[in-house]
Amino acid sequence: MILPTPAAAARPTVRPLLIGPVVVDPPVLQAPMAGYTNFAYRQVVREFGGAGLLATEMIAARGARWLETHRGENPDRLWGVHDEPRPLAVQMWDNDPDNLAAVGRRLAKDFRVSVVDLNFGCPVRQVTVKAHSGSWLLRDPARVGEIVRRVVEACDGTPVSAKIRLGCADTCRTAVEVAQRIEEAGASCLTVHGRVAAQFFSGAADWDAIAAVKRSVSRLPVVGNGDIDSAETAVMRLTSHGLDGVMIARESLAKPWIFAQTAALLRGEPKPPDPTPEEQYELVLHHYDLVCRRFGADRGTLLMRKFACSYAQGLPGAREFRGQVSRVLSQQEFLAVMRTTFPGRPGGGDFSHPGLSKFETAL
Ligand SMILES: Cc1cc2nc3c(=O)[nH]c(=O)nc-3n(C[C@H](O)[C@H](O)[C@H](O)COP(=O)(O)O)c2cc1C
């Protein structure tokens, strides 16, 4: 009798996720997050590795169409998309099938994105009440189906996916019906965040409800999302709910290496350790450098405040650092706060670091 080796025994059996012709391997996805998943963040995630599919921030299809016809420009949020590595998904929102089809066609044809993703999960008032889009549409499964059908036609072979919540509210849990319409309309993948929109982020994600959505469709791959806070949880969710993939959002802002750790566990390898405090310090400076190159020092510094706060999350001394970094106005101030209060600074004192040399002119 051949006994499995310990490594083979520990290795979970997980298949790559297929989104149409796009192979997502491992089936661990980086979630779209407005205001965060810009090109710099995506580059950081890509450098660590382990995410099978990356996603942009959502773009407003109406705004994208207007910019193109009036100014011949693309939304800021598409910056970098044309040239960056694939696979990459671009997410968009609207309630008008014409707008979504037109922008979807461009994303597929001109940008050659790997996947065009449709947002039916956003709970924010500006998108729901004001624009009857995002999670608002979950109350109208037929319209969701119509939108998906039109975008699938327009994308002409580029796969289309959708991201939903369980419903608008507890009294309107429509995810199963919506998922069935999405499948009938020809989508290639569905991600389900296990909360209703009215919850925003309160309570716990309901993974049994996500699994029920998966059981209600026949061929549509379903990705689960919500509250994954470690590589171990990602593997557990992936292997115990009959799903085709998992998506990670908030935890990856503090730990963009979570995808690499998850991928290692899925290969049956030991989990790589978190970067050392000094490496995390270096990482923040690297991320800051990417952001400043794109947006310039002033805007880059303001934008970097929230990323720096996320990186410090859970580290001893994070509170003091967050209090200070969230008020910085210039590159000099940012670097000074990094040098004196970032929780990962070596030795815990005021210090100079090789990573700072990129910013010599600001010091
Ligand atoms: C700051 C922020 C921005 C988000 N922006 C988007 C977005 O643009 N599109 C989207 O589909 N979901 C968006 N989400 C929701 C996440 O993709 C994800 O569904 C949710 O955070 C639950 O996953 P988590 O528990 O891993 O964070 C956003 C979430 C956060 C925290």
The ligand as an SDF file (V2000), in Angstrom:
LIG
                    3D

 31 33  0  0  0  0  0  0  0  0999 V2000
  -13.0350   50.6220    0.9830 C   0  0  0  0  0  0  0  0  0  0  0  0
  -13.8390   49.5980    0.2480 C   0  0  0  0  0  0  0  0  0  0  0  0
  -14.1690   49.8110   -1.0740 C   0  0  0  0  0  0  0  0  0  0  0  0
  -14.9220   48.8610   -1.7710 C   0  0  0  0  0  0  0  0  0  0  0  0
  -15.1800   49.0750   -3.0930 N   0  0  0  0  0  0  0  0  0  0  0  0
  -15.8040   48.0990   -3.8080 C   0  0  0  0  0  0  0  0  0  0  0  0
  -15.9560   48.2240   -5.2240 C   0  0  0  0  0  0  0  0  0  0  0  0
  -15.5300   49.2080   -5.8540 O   0  0  0  0  0  0  0  0  0  0  0  0
  -16.6100   47.2110   -5.8630 N   0  0  0  0  0  0  0  0  0  0  0  0
  -17.0780   46.0980   -5.2140 C   0  0  0  0  0  0  0  0  0  0  0  0
  -17.6430   45.2190   -5.8430 O   0  0  0  0  0  0  0  0  0  0  0  0
  -16.9240   45.9700   -3.8840 N   0  0  0  0  0  0  0  0  0  0  0  0
  -16.2880   46.9140   -3.1830 C   0  0  0  0  0  0  0  0  0  0  0  0
  -16.0680   46.7310   -1.8540 N   0  0  0  0  0  0  0  0  0  0  0  0
  -16.5110   45.4860   -1.2080 C   0  0  0  0  0  0  0  0  0  0  0  0
  -15.3900   44.4310   -1.2170 C   0  0  0  0  0  0  0  0  0  0  0  0
  -15.0130   44.0970   -2.5210 O   0  0  0  0  0  0  0  0  0  0  0  0
  -15.8400   43.1620   -0.4760 C   0  0  0  0  0  0  0  0  0  0  0  0
  -16.9710   42.6440   -1.1110 O   0  0  0  0  0  0  0  0  0  0  0  0
  -16.1580   43.4170    0.9980 C   0  0  0  0  0  0  0  0  0  0  0  0
  -15.2190   44.2840    1.5830 O   0  0  0  0  0  0  0  0  0  0  0  0
  -16.2260   42.1250    1.8000 C   0  0  0  0  0  0  0  0  0  0  0  0
  -14.9850   41.4420    1.7360 O   0  0  0  0  0  0  0  0  0  0  0  0
  -13.9260   41.4640    2.9650 P   0  0  0  0  0  0  0  0  0  0  0  0
  -14.6660   41.0080    4.1860 O   0  0  0  0  0  0  0  0  0  0  0  0
  -12.8340   40.5470    2.5340 O   0  0  0  0  0  0  0  0  0  0  0  0
  -13.5050   42.8790    3.1270 O   0  0  0  0  0  0  0  0  0  0  0  0
  -15.3540   47.6760   -1.1270 C   0  0  0  0  0  0  0  0  0  0  0  0
  -15.0120   47.4820    0.2030 C   0  0  0  0  0  0  0  0  0  0  0  0
  -14.2540   48.4020    0.8990 C   0  0  0  0  0  0  0  0  0  0  0  0
  -13.8830   48.1460    2.3360 C   0  0  0  0  0  0  0  0  0  0  0  0
  1  2  1  0
  2  3  1  0
  2 30  2  0
  3  4  2  0
  4  5  1  0
  4 28  1  0
  5  6  2  0
  6  7  1  0
  6 13  1  0
  7  8  2  0
  7  9  1  0
  9 10  1  0
 10 11  2  0
 10 12  1  0
 12 13  2  0
 13 14  1  0
 14 15  1  0
 14 28  1  0
 15 16  1  0
 16 17  1  0
 16 18  1  0
 18 19  1  0
 18 20  1  0
 20 21  1  0
 20 22  1  0
 22 23  1  0
 23 24  1  0
 24 25  2  0
 24 26  1  0
 24 27  1  0
 28 29  2  0
 29 30  1  0
 30 31  1  0
M  END
$$$$
